[in-house]
Amino acid sequence: MKKTTTTLEIEKARRLALRALTKSGAARANVRYLADAVIDSELVGMPSHGFFWLPVYCSHLRCGKVDGVTKPVITRLSPVAYRADAGSGFAHPAIEKGFAKIISAAKKYGIAGLSVTNSYNCGRLGGHTERLAREGLLAMGFTNAPASIAPPGGIKAVIGTNPVSMAAPDGKGGVGYVIDQSSSVVAKSEVMRHAARGEEIPLGWALDAGGNPTTDPAQAVTMAPSGGYKGFGQGLMVETMSSLMSGAQLGSAMSPFATDAGGPCNSGQFFLAIDPEGFSAGLFADRFAGLAGSITAQEGTRLPGLSRLATREESLARGTIEVDRELLKRVRDCTR
């Protein structure tokens, strides 16, 4: 079978991502963290959140769906509360600037929160919470998305796939685990990738217009919630934290992430950063070791997210990533 991917050196891939974004109209300072996040998704083995999105980002920059030059505005609400307005620009520069505030605040006061409003697709949520965990903080993140999940008993989507993430420090300077899970069975980008390759999707991923399971990505109107009504409940909590708490657009009124249709998405995010030492009376590291040990002592088990962190280390040691040839051509087209 003919190989459909090609090998790219990591730094060349990073430069290509930056060039594609800046050539499409973004200020370099606004997309450095975004480009790093795209490459990191490839490194951890999540291509659905990596290069796959670059042509979409570039198209949205060119058509004005996302403002690539606006500067996020950070408002200090209290010593431990901050609000970032992304100004219909990428979420990443707003998150980056907001994190600089809440990391120091959480370390000083024990806890800090950041709401992000009027932003565009924050990408892999777990990548952001992992950053906080590497600072020794327990982190929670929420982000909403265009409506794609219907409530139990209904067929009209009202909330998005709405992921939630928690990342915990291991108490020894590293990351103990990273949980990053959507409120749907799979992320919507996985359905998009199958559609782009002309492949069927597994039964149970999505529903058609009548609310029936389908294997045809073209007929996938709504996403199946993870765990039925429980998945919808999780998504509702995320919608509350990311949209209501930030004043961002509701998923039901949001334009799609994947196409040029509609105006700016103006989604929302919310992050909590917690210093575990004070709350646990200094016992967090010890308790974490006990919990982790009870899991990993069993053969065949692992802590969430650690396999992806191991994949990153392997990718970094190799120095390369694999990218679909046709996708790479589309990314390179963005640099012209």
N, C-alpha and C positions, 0 to 999 in steps of 0.2 A: 504494500500500500504506500502511495506517495505521501511523504511527510508534508503536513500542512502548516507546521510551525517553523520558525527560524530562531536562531540564538542571538541574543543581544547582550553586550556587556552592560552591567548595571548602570554605570555612570553615563554611558552613551544613551541608554534608555531614559535616564533622568533628564539629560540635556535635550533630548528629542521632545519629551513631554513639555518641558519649559518653553521650548521654541514653538511648538504647536500652539500653546496657550497664548503666548505673547504675540505671535504673528496673527492670532485671531482677535486681538484687541485688548488683552489683559495687561495690566501693569505687572511687571516682574515681581515686585514686592507682594502683590496680592496672590500670587500663585506658587510661590516657593514651597509653602507648607502643603498646598494642594498637590503639586507635582511629587513631593516626597511621599504623600499619602497614597497616590496612585501607584508609585513604584513599590511601596511597602506592601500593598495589597497583592502585588505579583510575588513579592518575596515570601509572603506567608502562605501562598498557594490559594489565593482568592481572586482569580482573574475576572470574576464577575463584578468586582469593585475596582479593577485596575485599568489597564489599557482599553478595555471594552468601552469605558465611558468617555475617553478622550475625544473622539469625533463628535460625540453629543455635546460635551462642554464647549468645544470649538464652534460648533454650529450655533449654540445658544449665545455665545459671545458675539458672533457675527450678526445675528438677527436681533440682538438687543434684549433677549429674554433674561440675561444675566449681565449686570454691570461689572465689567472687569477692572474699572479704574477707581470706583468709589472707595472711600476710606471708612472703615467701620468706626462707629462712635461708641465709646465705653462710658457708661454712667455709673458712678458710685452711689448706691442707694443707702448703704450703711458700711461700717467697717468689714462686714462679712457678706454683703450682697451687692452684686454687680449685674448690669444689664448691657448687652451689646446689641447695637442696631447695625446690621450688615448692609443696610441701604440697598436692598435688592442685588447685592453682590454675593460672591462665594462665601459660604459659611466659614471656611478655613481661616482666613485672616481675622475674622471676628472672634473665633474660638481661640486662636493663638494669642491675640491681645488680651482676651478675657482671662485665659489661663494664667498669664503673667500676674494678674491681680489676685485670683483666688488661691493660687498655690501659696503665695506668701501669707495671705489672710488666714488660710486654713492652718498653716503651721504656727501662726501667732495666736489665733483665737480658738482653734480646735475644729472649726467647720466653716465652710464658705460655699456660696452658690452663685451660679452664673446662668442668666437667661439670655438666649440669643434669638432675635426676631428679624424678620424680613431677610432671611438668608436663602441660599440655594443649595440644596442637597449636600449634606455634610459627609457623604461617602460612608466608609466603614466606621461605624460608631465605636467599635471596640478599639480602634487605633487611638482614638482620643482618650478614652478612659485608661488605656494602658499607659499613656504619657503621665497621667496623674499618679498611677500606681508606682511608676518608676521614681516618683518623688517621695515615696513612702506614705502615700495617702490612699485611703479607701475611696473609690470613685464610682459614681453612678451617672449614667448618661441616658437621655431620652431624646428622640427626634421623631417628628411626624412626617407623613408623606401623602401624596395625592390619594384620595379615597379609592380603595380597591377591595375592602372587606365589608360584607353586608352583616347586619346584626342577626343574631339567631332568629330564625323564622322569616327573615326578609330576603330579598334578592337585590336590593339597591345598595351599592357601596356607600358607606358613610365615614369610615376611617381608613387610613392607609395600612401598609404592612408594619408600620410603627415599631421599630426595634427598641429594645432596652438593653443596656449593658452595665455590668458591674465588673470592675477590675480590683483585685486585692493585692496589696504588697505582701511579700512573704516574711517580712520582719527581718530580713537579712540583706536588704538593699536591692532585691530583685522583685519580680512579679510572681505572685503565687498562683493566680488564675485569671483568665479573662472570659467572662460570659458575655456573649453578644448574640442575641436571638431576636428574630422578627416575630411579630404576632401572627404571621402566616406560616404555613408549613415550610415554605421556602421563600427566599427573597424574590421579588418580582423580576429582578434582573436575570435570574436563572431562566424564567419563562422567555424573556426577551432573547437570551443567548440561544435557546433551543429554536426559537422562531427564526433567528438569523441564519442558523445552520440547516433549516428545513427539517428539523427533527421533532418527533412527538415528545410530549412531556409525560412523565409518569402519572398514572391515575391517582387522584387524591391531592394533586398540587393546586388545581384551579377548577372553577365552575363556569358553565356557559350562561347565556342570558336568562335561561329558565331556572338557574340554580342547580343544574345537574353536573356531575363530574365529567370532565372532558380530557382527552389526551391531545387535542388539537390546540396548539398555542394561539392560533388565529381566532379560536372561539372562546378563549379564556377571558371572560368579562370581569369576573371577580376572583380573588385569591381565596383558597380554603384556609380558614383560621386554624392555627395550631391547637389541637386539643378541643376543637369545637367551640362551645361557648366560653371556655376558659381563655382561648386565644383572643376572642373578641374582648373579653374583660381586660386582658393585659393591654391590648391595643387602646382601649378606652382610657386606661390609666396613663399610658404614654401620651395620648392626645391631650389629656388634662395637663400633664406636666410640661409638654413642649409647646403646645399652641395656646391653651388658656393662660398658663403661667407667664408666657412671654408676650402675649398679645399678637402672636403671629397668625397667619391665615389658617383656618380650619382645613383639614384634608379634603372635605367635601366641596370646598370652594377653590382649591388649589389647582393650578394648571399642571399638566403632566411633566414629569422629569424627563421622559424619554423622547419627546417630540418638540418641534418648534412652536406648536400651537399654544395660543394664549400668551398672556404677559408674564411678568416675573412670578416665580413660584411662591416666594415669601413664606417659606416654611419656618419652623421654630425648633430650638433645641434647649435643653436644660441640663446643667451639670452640677453635681454635688461633690465636693471634695472634703473628706473627713480625716483628721489626724487621729489614728486609732489609739495612740498611746494614752492620752488622758482619759478617754471614755472607758478604756479597758483596765485602767490603773496599772499600765505597763505590762499587761498579760497577753496582749494581742499576739505577739510572735510565738509565745509558748502555746497558746490555744490554737493558733493556725497550724503549727507543727503537728499537734495532736490530731486535728481534723484531717489535714492532708495525709498524714500517715495512715489513718484508718481507711482512707480511700485507696491509696497506692499500694498498701500492703496486700491487696487482693489482686491476684493474677489477672492481667488483661484490662486493668482499669487505668484511668489517667485523670488528671485534673483538667477542667475545661480550658481550652485555648492553648495549652502548653505544647500540643503537637504542632500548632501553627508557629509558635515561637521557635521550635526546633527546626521547622522547615525554613524559617528565615535565616537561622544560623547556617544551615546547609547551603542556602542560596548565596549568602554572603561569602562563604568559603569557596564556592564554585565561581563566584564573580559574574554570573550570567543569569538571564531569565529566558523563558521560551514564550514567544509571542506568535499568534496566528498571522500567517503571511498576508492574507487579505486585509485583516485589521490593521496591520502595520502599514500597508499601502495607504489606507484611509487616514491614518495618523500623519504620515508623511505628506499627504495632500494638504493637510491643514497648515503646513509650514510654508506653502507657496503663496 
